[in-house]
Amino acid sequence: MSIMIKTTYGVEHHVSGSNPVHVTSCDRYRLPVVGTLTPDHPDYAAMVEILKENGHDTRPEGYGLIFLESEEFSATYFGSIEQIEQYKRENTHGQATFDASKGVMYAYWPRGKGWDTYLPRVFWNQVARGAIADGVGLVTAFAHPTRVGAEVLVYEFEGAWRRGDQPQHLVTHHCTACHADTFLDVGHVHENSGPDSRRWAARQARRHLLSAARHGVGDPNSDCRPRDGSMLRAVNAVARDMRGLTGNVLPDTDDAYCATHGPCSLTRELRAGSRPPTYYTW
């Protein structure tokens, strides 16, 4: 079964020919971090271990570094210090390019000793680039494979699991066909710490789409399963019984609740360019 995942917001990415969930590259990247690494750095030996393992540790004077990112992928370029300094001089207006053939490119950003403190926290949505706020906004979105007009969106937001908790920068996905709140599904909300976090959230979104394409919406084997408001109706019934109410305290369908209290209300604000309030589930 050949499944094509169509991007509706953001840049199209290249995927494995056998697995549309596995992103392999992108045609256009941002270069949010440009710098140098020299032997006087206290963690230099640990940081260049990745080069030694691959036989690429060939510059005793150190390296010029360019970190690339897209919505769903990232890469690291190791070149000469001279090349990177020249790039920085020529990039005053953001129009410079660099020749990647002069160095070594690795998929993803390195992690571990030295790198975890060298690399700053980089959000996809940045005020300096016109975003609502740092770490708040849509990242990418995909057309639902079986529900016309529905999407699965990946977004950065500020949230906490309980009121009173300190808000965090988080990233997750939301499907407008099933309206499942990922805050209630363990493992689908991630701290938004860099490209790895957003790639992870987009991969979760792609898996959701793949499951919907294979099994449809509502099938027991599908990840895309609307709850049909059963929990909401139960809460409303209890509230009416305990408080003697004649009406509902909550909308009694998942789509209506999501539009007013859930992720749909949050992503609607993001699309309108407004900063939504901190998102809580309780």
ChimeraX commands (.cxc) that place a marker at each C-alpha (Angstrom):
marker #1 position 0.00,0.00,0.00 radius 0.5
marker #1 position 1.66,3.20,-1.22 radius 0.5
marker #1 position 0.79,6.15,1.02 radius 0.5
marker #1 position 1.65,9.75,0.20 radius 0.5
marker #1 position 1.63,12.19,3.11 radius 0.5
marker #1 position 0.79,15.67,1.81 radius 0.5
marker #1 position 2.07,18.76,3.62 radius 0.5
marker #1 position -0.47,21.57,3.96 radius 0.5
marker #1 position 1.69,23.96,5.99 radius 0.5
marker #1 position 5.47,24.20,5.97 radius 0.5
marker #1 position 8.01,22.69,3.60 radius 0.5
marker #1 position 7.71,19.32,1.91 radius 0.5
marker #1 position 10.33,16.83,3.08 radius 0.5
marker #1 position 11.91,13.83,1.39 radius 0.5
marker #1 position 11.13,10.47,2.96 radius 0.5
marker #1 position 12.33,6.90,2.69 radius 0.5
marker #1 position 10.93,5.11,-0.35 radius 0.5
marker #1 position 9.65,2.32,1.86 radius 0.5
marker #1 position 8.52,4.37,4.88 radius 0.5
marker #1 position 6.69,7.74,4.59 radius 0.5
marker #1 position 7.19,8.25,8.33 radius 0.5
marker #1 position 10.99,8.34,8.02 radius 0.5
marker #1 position 12.17,11.77,6.83 radius 0.5
marker #1 position 15.58,11.68,5.18 radius 0.5
marker #1 position 16.22,15.27,4.02 radius 0.5
marker #1 position 14.80,18.62,2.97 radius 0.5
marker #1 position 15.56,21.06,0.15 radius 0.5
marker #1 position 15.53,24.19,2.31 radius 0.5
marker #1 position 17.01,24.71,5.77 radius 0.5
marker #1 position 17.51,27.47,8.28 radius 0.5
marker #1 position 20.98,28.06,9.68 radius 0.5
marker #1 position 20.20,29.21,13.23 radius 0.5
marker #1 position 23.65,28.55,14.75 radius 0.5
marker #1 position 27.01,29.32,13.16 radius 0.5
marker #1 position 30.21,29.10,15.17 radius 0.5
marker #1 position 33.65,27.62,15.66 radius 0.5
marker #1 position 35.16,24.89,17.79 radius 0.5
marker #1 position 38.86,25.01,18.66 radius 0.5
marker #1 position 41.14,22.76,20.75 radius 0.5
marker #1 position 41.09,25.24,23.64 radius 0.5
marker #1 position 37.46,24.33,24.35 radius 0.5
marker #1 position 37.44,22.25,27.58 radius 0.5
marker #1 position 35.31,19.50,26.01 radius 0.5
marker #1 position 36.96,19.56,22.58 radius 0.5
marker #1 position 38.17,15.94,22.68 radius 0.5
marker #1 position 34.68,14.61,23.49 radius 0.5
marker #1 position 33.01,16.88,20.96 radius 0.5
marker #1 position 35.14,15.77,18.00 radius 0.5
marker #1 position 34.76,12.10,18.85 radius 0.5
marker #1 position 32.05,11.86,16.19 radius 0.5
marker #1 position 34.63,12.91,13.60 radius 0.5
marker #1 position 37.26,10.49,14.87 radius 0.5
marker #1 position 34.82,7.58,14.66 radius 0.5
marker #1 position 34.30,8.29,10.96 radius 0.5
marker #1 position 37.87,9.17,10.04 radius 0.5
marker #1 position 37.01,12.84,9.51 radius 0.5
marker #1 position 39.10,14.43,12.28 radius 0.5
marker #1 position 41.48,16.13,9.85 radius 0.5
marker #1 position 41.74,19.73,11.11 radius 0.5
marker #1 position 44.08,20.07,14.10 radius 0.5
marker #1 position 43.32,23.81,14.29 radius 0.5
marker #1 position 39.62,23.13,14.90 radius 0.5
marker #1 position 36.39,23.44,12.95 radius 0.5
marker #1 position 33.90,25.91,11.67 radius 0.5
marker #1 position 30.37,24.78,12.39 radius 0.5
marker #1 position 27.00,25.38,10.76 radius 0.5
marker #1 position 23.86,23.88,12.26 radius 0.5
marker #1 position 20.97,23.43,9.83 radius 0.5
marker #1 position 17.33,22.76,10.68 radius 0.5
marker #1 position 14.00,22.34,8.95 radius 0.5
marker #1 position 10.60,21.55,10.41 radius 0.5
marker #1 position 11.32,17.83,10.47 radius 0.5
marker #1 position 15.06,17.41,10.02 radius 0.5
marker #1 position 18.43,18.79,11.07 radius 0.5
marker #1 position 22.06,18.51,10.06 radius 0.5
marker #1 position 25.51,19.65,11.18 radius 0.5
marker #1 position 28.27,20.86,8.89 radius 0.5
marker #1 position 31.94,20.68,9.90 radius 0.5
marker #1 position 34.23,22.81,7.73 radius 0.5
marker #1 position 37.28,24.99,8.06 radius 0.5
marker #1 position 37.29,27.92,10.46 radius 0.5
marker #1 position 38.30,30.17,7.56 radius 0.5
marker #1 position 35.28,29.09,5.49 radius 0.5
marker #1 position 32.83,29.75,8.30 radius 0.5
marker #1 position 34.36,33.14,9.16 radius 0.5
marker #1 position 34.04,34.12,5.50 radius 0.5
marker #1 position 30.42,32.93,5.49 radius 0.5
marker #1 position 29.65,35.07,8.55 radius 0.5
marker #1 position 31.17,38.15,6.89 radius 0.5
marker #1 position 29.20,37.61,3.69 radius 0.5
marker #1 position 25.95,36.80,5.48 radius 0.5
marker #1 position 25.36,40.28,6.91 radius 0.5
marker #1 position 22.05,40.50,5.02 radius 0.5
marker #1 position 21.18,36.82,5.28 radius 0.5
marker #1 position 21.87,36.01,1.64 radius 0.5
marker #1 position 25.16,34.11,1.80 radius 0.5
marker #1 position 25.55,30.47,0.81 radius 0.5
marker #1 position 28.27,27.96,1.62 radius 0.5
marker #1 position 29.79,25.08,-0.30 radius 0.5
marker #1 position 29.01,21.93,1.67 radius 0.5
marker #1 position 31.43,19.90,-0.44 radius 0.5
marker #1 position 34.35,21.58,1.35 radius 0.5
marker #1 position 33.55,19.90,4.65 radius 0.5
marker #1 position 31.61,17.07,6.22 radius 0.5
marker #1 position 27.84,16.95,6.77 radius 0.5
marker #1 position 26.19,14.83,9.46 radius 0.5
marker #1 position 22.48,14.22,9.85 radius 0.5
marker #1 position 21.08,15.69,13.08 radius 0.5
marker #1 position 22.74,17.89,15.68 radius 0.5
marker #1 position 25.31,16.21,17.94 radius 0.5
marker #1 position 24.46,15.58,21.57 radius 0.5
marker #1 position 26.44,14.67,24.66 radius 0.5
marker #1 position 29.32,16.13,26.61 radius 0.5
marker #1 position 30.18,19.60,25.45 radius 0.5
marker #1 position 27.50,19.80,22.79 radius 0.5
marker #1 position 24.63,20.03,25.28 radius 0.5
marker #1 position 26.04,23.28,26.63 radius 0.5
marker #1 position 27.51,24.57,23.35 radius 0.5
marker #1 position 24.19,24.51,21.52 radius 0.5
marker #1 position 21.54,27.04,22.56 radius 0.5
marker #1 position 17.86,26.14,22.79 radius 0.5
marker #1 position 16.44,26.92,19.36 radius 0.5
marker #1 position 12.70,27.15,18.74 radius 0.5
marker #1 position 11.20,26.88,15.26 radius 0.5
marker #1 position 8.97,29.91,15.96 radius 0.5
marker #1 position 11.18,32.86,16.87 radius 0.5
marker #1 position 10.19,36.45,17.59 radius 0.5
marker #1 position 13.22,37.60,15.58 radius 0.5
marker #1 position 11.66,35.93,12.53 radius 0.5
marker #1 position 8.21,37.47,13.07 radius 0.5
marker #1 position 6.66,34.78,15.28 radius 0.5
marker #1 position 4.06,35.44,17.99 radius 0.5
marker #1 position 6.60,34.47,20.63 radius 0.5
marker #1 position 9.64,32.24,20.94 radius 0.5
marker #1 position 8.45,28.63,20.93 radius 0.5
marker #1 position 4.80,29.43,20.19 radius 0.5
marker #1 position 3.25,28.68,16.80 radius 0.5
marker #1 position 2.57,26.09,14.12 radius 0.5
marker #1 position 5.49,24.03,12.86 radius 0.5
marker #1 position 3.95,21.98,10.07 radius 0.5
marker #1 position 0.67,20.33,9.07 radius 0.5
marker #1 position -0.47,17.41,6.93 radius 0.5
marker #1 position -3.69,16.64,5.09 radius 0.5
marker #1 position -5.67,13.77,6.64 radius 0.5
marker #1 position -5.66,10.80,4.25 radius 0.5
marker #1 position -9.36,9.89,4.60 radius 0.5
marker #1 position -11.22,12.89,6.05 radius 0.5
marker #1 position -11.54,15.75,3.57 radius 0.5
marker #1 position -10.55,19.06,5.17 radius 0.5
marker #1 position -9.05,17.45,8.28 radius 0.5
marker #1 position -5.39,17.88,9.18 radius 0.5
marker #1 position -2.78,16.68,11.60 radius 0.5
marker #1 position -0.86,19.68,12.91 radius 0.5
marker #1 position 2.45,19.91,14.72 radius 0.5
marker #1 position 2.75,22.95,16.97 radius 0.5
marker #1 position 4.88,24.58,19.64 radius 0.5
marker #1 position 3.05,25.92,22.67 radius 0.5
marker #1 position 3.26,26.83,26.33 radius 0.5
marker #1 position 1.56,24.34,28.62 radius 0.5
marker #1 position 1.47,22.59,31.97 radius 0.5
marker #1 position -0.31,19.46,33.14 radius 0.5
marker #1 position -1.99,21.17,36.12 radius 0.5
marker #1 position -2.93,24.74,36.96 radius 0.5
marker #1 position -0.33,26.21,39.22 radius 0.5
marker #1 position 2.51,24.28,37.59 radius 0.5
marker #1 position 5.25,26.27,35.91 radius 0.5
marker #1 position 4.46,26.55,32.16 radius 0.5
marker #1 position 6.91,24.84,29.83 radius 0.5
marker #1 position 7.77,25.14,26.17 radius 0.5
marker #1 position 6.26,22.01,24.65 radius 0.5
marker #1 position 5.63,20.48,21.23 radius 0.5
marker #1 position 3.02,17.97,20.08 radius 0.5
marker #1 position 0.57,17.16,17.29 radius 0.5
marker #1 position -3.21,17.32,16.94 radius 0.5
marker #1 position -5.59,15.55,14.57 radius 0.5
marker #1 position -8.75,17.43,13.61 radius 0.5
marker #1 position -10.45,14.18,12.55 radius 0.5
marker #1 position -10.34,12.44,15.92 radius 0.5
marker #1 position -9.64,15.40,18.25 radius 0.5
marker #1 position -7.64,13.27,20.69 radius 0.5
marker #1 position -5.95,15.50,23.28 radius 0.5
marker #1 position -2.32,14.40,23.40 radius 0.5
marker #1 position -2.03,15.71,26.96 radius 0.5
marker #1 position -4.15,12.74,27.96 radius 0.5
marker #1 position -2.08,10.23,25.96 radius 0.5
marker #1 position 1.26,9.48,27.61 radius 0.5
marker #1 position 4.23,9.95,25.29 radius 0.5
marker #1 position 2.73,12.39,22.79 radius 0.5
marker #1 position 3.80,15.69,24.39 radius 0.5
marker #1 position 7.49,16.52,24.48 radius 0.5
marker #1 position 9.62,19.25,26.00 radius 0.5
marker #1 position 10.53,21.57,23.15 radius 0.5
marker #1 position 14.31,21.67,23.44 radius 0.5
marker #1 position 15.46,21.78,19.81 radius 0.5
marker #1 position 15.20,20.20,16.36 radius 0.5
marker #1 position 15.10,16.68,17.81 radius 0.5
marker #1 position 11.91,17.52,19.71 radius 0.5
marker #1 position 10.13,18.88,16.65 radius 0.5
marker #1 position 11.31,16.02,14.44 radius 0.5
marker #1 position 9.95,13.62,17.08 radius 0.5
marker #1 position 6.55,15.37,17.16 radius 0.5
marker #1 position 6.33,15.39,13.36 radius 0.5
marker #1 position 7.20,11.69,13.27 radius 0.5
marker #1 position 4.34,11.03,15.73 radius 0.5
marker #1 position 2.04,12.99,13.41 radius 0.5
marker #1 position 3.16,10.99,10.39 radius 0.5
marker #1 position 2.58,7.72,12.26 radius 0.5
marker #1 position -0.94,8.88,13.08 radius 0.5
marker #1 position -1.58,9.62,9.39 radius 0.5
marker #1 position -0.13,6.30,8.29 radius 0.5
marker #1 position -2.36,4.44,10.73 radius 0.5
marker #1 position -5.43,6.37,9.53 radius 0.5
marker #1 position -4.56,5.59,5.91 radius 0.5
marker #1 position -4.20,1.88,6.66 radius 0.5
marker #1 position -7.12,1.37,9.03 radius 0.5
marker #1 position -9.42,4.35,8.55 radius 0.5
marker #1 position -11.01,6.52,11.23 radius 0.5
marker #1 position -12.60,4.80,14.21 radius 0.5
marker #1 position -11.27,1.30,13.55 radius 0.5
marker #1 position -10.03,-0.42,16.74 radius 0.5
marker #1 position -6.65,-0.90,15.04 radius 0.5
marker #1 position -6.36,2.75,14.03 radius 0.5
marker #1 position -4.56,5.46,16.00 radius 0.5
marker #1 position -7.23,7.83,14.68 radius 0.5
marker #1 position -10.20,6.96,16.90 radius 0.5
marker #1 position -12.75,9.63,17.84 radius 0.5
marker #1 position -14.18,9.13,21.32 radius 0.5
marker #1 position -17.62,10.35,20.20 radius 0.5
marker #1 position -18.10,12.46,23.32 radius 0.5
marker #1 position -18.81,9.54,25.66 radius 0.5
marker #1 position -16.64,10.95,28.46 radius 0.5
marker #1 position -18.12,14.42,28.04 radius 0.5
marker #1 position -21.66,13.08,28.25 radius 0.5
marker #1 position -20.74,11.14,31.39 radius 0.5
marker #1 position -19.35,14.29,33.02 radius 0.5
marker #1 position -22.44,16.24,32.04 radius 0.5
marker #1 position -24.73,13.56,33.45 radius 0.5
marker #1 position -22.90,13.57,36.78 radius 0.5
marker #1 position -22.93,17.37,36.92 radius 0.5
marker #1 position -26.68,17.51,36.22 radius 0.5
marker #1 position -27.36,14.90,38.87 radius 0.5
marker #1 position -25.15,16.48,41.55 radius 0.5
marker #1 position -26.09,20.10,40.89 radius 0.5
marker #1 position -29.66,19.69,39.74 radius 0.5
marker #1 position -28.91,21.31,36.40 radius 0.5
marker #1 position -31.07,21.08,33.30 radius 0.5
marker #1 position -28.31,21.93,30.84 radius 0.5
marker #1 position -24.79,20.69,30.17 radius 0.5
marker #1 position -21.71,22.15,31.82 radius 0.5
marker #1 position -19.57,21.06,28.86 radius 0.5
marker #1 position -20.15,20.60,25.12 radius 0.5
marker #1 position -21.23,17.00,24.58 radius 0.5
marker #1 position -19.25,16.24,21.42 radius 0.5
marker #1 position -15.50,15.99,21.02 radius 0.5
marker #1 position -15.30,18.45,18.13 radius 0.5
marker #1 position -17.35,21.07,19.99 radius 0.5
marker #1 position -15.31,20.66,23.16 radius 0.5
marker #1 position -12.04,20.80,21.21 radius 0.5
marker #1 position -13.14,23.97,19.43 radius 0.5
marker #1 position -13.77,25.76,22.72 radius 0.5
marker #1 position -11.52,24.12,25.32 radius 0.5
marker #1 position -9.07,21.82,23.54 radius 0.5
marker #1 position -6.20,21.84,21.04 radius 0.5
marker #1 position -8.42,23.13,18.20 radius 0.5
marker #1 position -8.99,26.34,20.16 radius 0.5
marker #1 position -5.25,26.64,20.73 radius 0.5
marker #1 position -4.22,26.01,17.12 radius 0.5
marker #1 position -6.95,28.36,15.89 radius 0.5
marker #1 position -5.30,31.15,17.89 radius 0.5
marker #1 position -1.89,30.19,16.52 radius 0.5
marker #1 position -3.15,30.33,12.95 radius 0.5
marker #1 position -4.69,33.73,13.58 radius 0.5
marker #1 position -1.34,35.03,14.82 radius 0.5
marker #1 position -2.52,35.43,18.42 radius 0.5
marker #1 position -0.69,34.14,21.46 radius 0.5
marker #1 position -3.01,31.69,23.23 radius 0.5
marker #1 position -3.04,31.39,27.02 radius 0.5
marker #1 position -1.02,28.65,28.69 radius 0.5
marker #1 position -2.70,25.32,27.94 radius 0.5
marker #1 position -3.82,23.16,30.86 radius 0.5
marker #1 position -5.82,19.96,30.97 radius 0.5
marker #1 position -6.91,20.28,34.60 radius 0.5
marker link #1:1,2 radius 0.2
marker link #1:2,3 radius 0.2
marker link #1:3,4 radius 0.2
marker link #1:4,5 radius 0.2
marker link #1:5,6 radius 0.2
marker link #1:6,7 radius 0.2
marker link #1:7,8 radius 0.2
marker link #1:8,9 radius 0.2
marker link #1:9,10 radius 0.2
marker link #1:10,11 radius 0.2
marker link #1:11,12 radius 0.2
marker link #1:12,13 radius 0.2
marker link #1:13,14 radius 0.2
marker link #1:14,15 radius 0.2
marker link #1:15,16 radius 0.2
marker link #1:16,17 radius 0.2
marker link #1:17,18 radius 0.2
marker link #1:18,19 radius 0.2
marker link #1:19,20 radius 0.2
marker link #1:20,21 radius 0.2
marker link #1:21,22 radius 0.2
marker link #1:22,23 radius 0.2
marker link #1:23,24 radius 0.2
marker link #1:24,25 radius 0.2
marker link #1:25,26 radius 0.2
marker link #1:26,27 radius 0.2
marker link #1:27,28 radius 0.2
marker link #1:28,29 radius 0.2
marker link #1:29,30 radius 0.2
marker link #1:30,31 radius 0.2
marker link #1:31,32 radius 0.2
marker link #1:32,33 radius 0.2
marker link #1:33,34 radius 0.2
marker link #1:34,35 radius 0.2
marker link #1:35,36 radius 0.2
marker link #1:36,37 radius 0.2
marker link #1:37,38 radius 0.2
marker link #1:38,39 radius 0.2
marker link #1:39,40 radius 0.2
marker link #1:40,41 radius 0.2
marker link #1:41,42 radius 0.2
marker link #1:42,43 radius 0.2
marker link #1:43,44 radius 0.2
marker link #1:44,45 radius 0.2
marker link #1:45,46 radius 0.2
marker link #1:46,47 radius 0.2
marker link #1:47,48 radius 0.2
marker link #1:48,49 radius 0.2
marker link #1:49,50 radius 0.2
marker link #1:50,51 radius 0.2
marker link #1:51,52 radius 0.2
marker link #1:52,53 radius 0.2
marker link #1:53,54 radius 0.2
marker link #1:54,55 radius 0.2
marker link #1:55,56 radius 0.2
marker link #1:56,57 radius 0.2
marker link #1:57,58 radius 0.2
marker link #1:58,59 radius 0.2
marker link #1:59,60 radius 0.2
marker link #1:60,61 radius 0.2
marker link #1:61,62 radius 0.2
marker link #1:62,63 radius 0.2
marker link #1:63,64 radius 0.2
marker link #1:64,65 radius 0.2
marker link #1:65,66 radius 0.2
marker link #1:66,67 radius 0.2
marker link #1:67,68 radius 0.2
marker link #1:68,69 radius 0.2
marker link #1:69,70 radius 0.2
marker link #1:70,71 radius 0.2
marker link #1:71,72 radius 0.2
marker link #1:72,73 radius 0.2
marker link #1:73,74 radius 0.2
marker link #1:74,75 radius 0.2
marker link #1:75,76 radius 0.2
marker link #1:76,77 radius 0.2
marker link #1:77,78 radius 0.2
marker link #1:78,79 radius 0.2
marker link #1:79,80 radius 0.2
marker link #1:80,81 radius 0.2
marker link #1:81,82 radius 0.2
marker link #1:82,83 radius 0.2
marker link #1:83,84 radius 0.2
marker link #1:84,85 radius 0.2
marker link #1:85,86 radius 0.2
marker link #1:86,87 radius 0.2
marker link #1:87,88 radius 0.2
marker link #1:88,89 radius 0.2
marker link #1:89,90 radius 0.2
marker link #1:90,91 radius 0.2
marker link #1:91,92 radius 0.2
marker link #1:92,93 radius 0.2
marker link #1:93,94 radius 0.2
marker link #1:94,95 radius 0.2
marker link #1:95,96 radius 0.2
marker link #1:96,97 radius 0.2
marker link #1:97,98 radius 0.2
marker link #1:98,99 radius 0.2
marker link #1:99,100 radius 0.2
marker link #1:100,101 radius 0.2
marker link #1:101,102 radius 0.2
marker link #1:102,103 radius 0.2
marker link #1:103,104 radius 0.2
marker link #1:104,105 radius 0.2
marker link #1:105,106 radius 0.2
marker link #1:106,107 radius 0.2
marker link #1:107,108 radius 0.2
marker link #1:108,109 radius 0.2
marker link #1:109,110 radius 0.2
marker link #1:110,111 radius 0.2
marker link #1:111,112 radius 0.2
marker link #1:112,113 radius 0.2
marker link #1:113,114 radius 0.2
marker link #1:114,115 radius 0.2
marker link #1:115,116 radius 0.2
marker link #1:116,117 radius 0.2
marker link #1:117,118 radius 0.2
marker link #1:118,119 radius 0.2
marker link #1:119,120 radius 0.2
marker link #1:120,121 radius 0.2
marker link #1:121,122 radius 0.2
marker link #1:122,123 radius 0.2
marker link #1:123,124 radius 0.2
marker link #1:124,125 radius 0.2
marker link #1:125,126 radius 0.2
marker link #1:126,127 radius 0.2
marker link #1:127,128 radius 0.2
marker link #1:128,129 radius 0.2
marker link #1:129,130 radius 0.2
marker link #1:130,131 radius 0.2
marker link #1:131,132 radius 0.2
marker link #1:132,133 radius 0.2
marker link #1:133,134 radius 0.2
marker link #1:134,135 radius 0.2
marker link #1:135,136 radius 0.2
marker link #1:136,137 radius 0.2
marker link #1:137,138 radius 0.2
marker link #1:138,139 radius 0.2
marker link #1:139,140 radius 0.2
marker link #1:140,141 radius 0.2
marker link #1:141,142 radius 0.2
marker link #1:142,143 radius 0.2
marker link #1:143,144 radius 0.2
marker link #1:144,145 radius 0.2
marker link #1:145,146 radius 0.2
marker link #1:146,147 radius 0.2
marker link #1:147,148 radius 0.2
marker link #1:148,149 radius 0.2
marker link #1:149,150 radius 0.2
marker link #1:150,151 radius 0.2
marker link #1:151,152 radius 0.2
marker link #1:152,153 radius 0.2
marker link #1:153,154 radius 0.2
marker link #1:154,155 radius 0.2
marker link #1:155,156 radius 0.2
marker link #1:156,157 radius 0.2
marker link #1:157,158 radius 0.2
marker link #1:158,159 radius 0.2
marker link #1:159,160 radius 0.2
marker link #1:160,161 radius 0.2
marker link #1:161,162 radius 0.2
marker link #1:162,163 radius 0.2
marker link #1:163,164 radius 0.2
marker link #1:164,165 radius 0.2
marker link #1:165,166 radius 0.2
marker link #1:166,167 radius 0.2
marker link #1:167,168 radius 0.2
marker link #1:168,169 radius 0.2
marker link #1:169,170 radius 0.2
marker link #1:170,171 radius 0.2
marker link #1:171,172 radius 0.2
marker link #1:172,173 radius 0.2
marker link #1:173,174 radius 0.2
marker link #1:174,175 radius 0.2
marker link #1:175,176 radius 0.2
marker link #1:176,177 radius 0.2
marker link #1:177,178 radius 0.2
marker link #1:178,179 radius 0.2
marker link #1:179,180 radius 0.2
marker link #1:180,181 radius 0.2
marker link #1:181,182 radius 0.2
marker link #1:182,183 radius 0.2
marker link #1:183,184 radius 0.2
marker link #1:184,185 radius 0.2
marker link #1:185,186 radius 0.2
marker link #1:186,187 radius 0.2
marker link #1:187,188 radius 0.2
marker link #1:188,189 radius 0.2
marker link #1:189,190 radius 0.2
marker link #1:190,191 radius 0.2
marker link #1:191,192 radius 0.2
marker link #1:192,193 radius 0.2
marker link #1:193,194 radius 0.2
marker link #1:194,195 radius 0.2
marker link #1:195,196 radius 0.2
marker link #1:196,197 radius 0.2
marker link #1:197,198 radius 0.2
marker link #1:198,199 radius 0.2
marker link #1:199,200 radius 0.2
marker link #1:200,201 radius 0.2
marker link #1:201,202 radius 0.2
marker link #1:202,203 radius 0.2
marker link #1:203,204 radius 0.2
marker link #1:204,205 radius 0.2
marker link #1:205,206 radius 0.2
marker link #1:206,207 radius 0.2
marker link #1:207,208 radius 0.2
marker link #1:208,209 radius 0.2
marker link #1:209,210 radius 0.2
marker link #1:210,211 radius 0.2
marker link #1:211,212 radius 0.2
marker link #1:212,213 radius 0.2
marker link #1:213,214 radius 0.2
marker link #1:214,215 radius 0.2
marker link #1:215,216 radius 0.2
marker link #1:216,217 radius 0.2
marker link #1:217,218 radius 0.2
marker link #1:218,219 radius 0.2
marker link #1:219,220 radius 0.2
marker link #1:220,221 radius 0.2
marker link #1:221,222 radius 0.2
marker link #1:222,223 radius 0.2
marker link #1:223,224 radius 0.2
marker link #1:224,225 radius 0.2
marker link #1:225,226 radius 0.2
marker link #1:226,227 radius 0.2
marker link #1:227,228 radius 0.2
marker link #1:228,229 radius 0.2
marker link #1:229,230 radius 0.2
marker link #1:230,231 radius 0.2
marker link #1:231,232 radius 0.2
marker link #1:232,233 radius 0.2
marker link #1:233,234 radius 0.2
marker link #1:234,235 radius 0.2
marker link #1:235,236 radius 0.2
marker link #1:236,237 radius 0.2
marker link #1:237,238 radius 0.2
marker link #1:238,239 radius 0.2
marker link #1:239,240 radius 0.2
marker link #1:240,241 radius 0.2
marker link #1:241,242 radius 0.2
marker link #1:242,243 radius 0.2
marker link #1:243,244 radius 0.2
marker link #1:244,245 radius 0.2
marker link #1:245,246 radius 0.2
marker link #1:246,247 radius 0.2
marker link #1:247,248 radius 0.2
marker link #1:248,249 radius 0.2
marker link #1:249,250 radius 0.2
marker link #1:250,251 radius 0.2
marker link #1:251,252 radius 0.2
marker link #1:252,253 radius 0.2
marker link #1:253,254 radius 0.2
marker link #1:254,255 radius 0.2
marker link #1:255,256 radius 0.2
marker link #1:256,257 radius 0.2
marker link #1:257,258 radius 0.2
marker link #1:258,259 radius 0.2
marker link #1:259,260 radius 0.2
marker link #1:260,261 radius 0.2
marker link #1:261,262 radius 0.2
marker link #1:262,263 radius 0.2
marker link #1:263,264 radius 0.2
marker link #1:264,265 radius 0.2
marker link #1:265,266 radius 0.2
marker link #1:266,267 radius 0.2
marker link #1:267,268 radius 0.2
marker link #1:268,269 radius 0.2
marker link #1:269,270 radius 0.2
marker link #1:270,271 radius 0.2
marker link #1:271,272 radius 0.2
marker link #1:272,273 radius 0.2
marker link #1:273,274 radius 0.2
marker link #1:274,275 radius 0.2
marker link #1:275,276 radius 0.2
marker link #1:276,277 radius 0.2
marker link #1:277,278 radius 0.2
marker link #1:278,279 radius 0.2
marker link #1:279,280 radius 0.2
marker link #1:280,281 radius 0.2
marker link #1:281,282 radius 0.2
view
